[in-house]
């Protein structure tokens, strides 16, 4: 119940295309859903995050779509660029002393954007 | 602001040896985390500190792993003795408080031979 399942494992997109990565969770106590971007040799960096009181959040070319009833959320990267080539992780955590701040990560998606 | 600092960047040891990793969080961040990231997987939480107290260490293999955060700032993570399956990147993260976003360091890549 603590798992976050992420798909696809890898993704190849042409420059200018849309990259879509999906995540699903089981624990209804989760109420914070961030996406992290990780380049080789670097730590994960926060990209964008959402709480379940909204269904969508957009920051520049990055959009999170959230479906509370389906317990799913996704990352959309519009106008994908070669510089977006990285590994993306979805994550989730919940409120309360037993959950707060403790991010549970998905397995990761390796994105390659071809020029 | 300076990011989360970790050292060393790389470490190669033989199994049954001991190793220690050091983390200096972002100034003023009360919460500190150690994560283990095995190649091809997402980070997995090992231990969470709030100031110098442990909030959660349920995922820490306590027979071989130990961590401390003296004075509520820097932290060290130790493995003794190391096993082959401990080969991974050890990431330190910090946040202003329990409800704030996590900021990660670049990690220490450990290879156990």
Interface residues (C-beta under 8 A of the other chain):
Chain A: X4 X6 X34 X36 X41 X42 X43 X44 X45 X46 X49 X89 X91 X95 X97 X98 X100 X101 X102 X103 X104 X105 X106 X107 X108
Chain B: X4 X31 X33 X40 X41 X42 X43 X44 X45 X48 X55 X56 X91 X93 X95 X98 X99 X100 X101 X102 X103 X104 X105 X106 X107
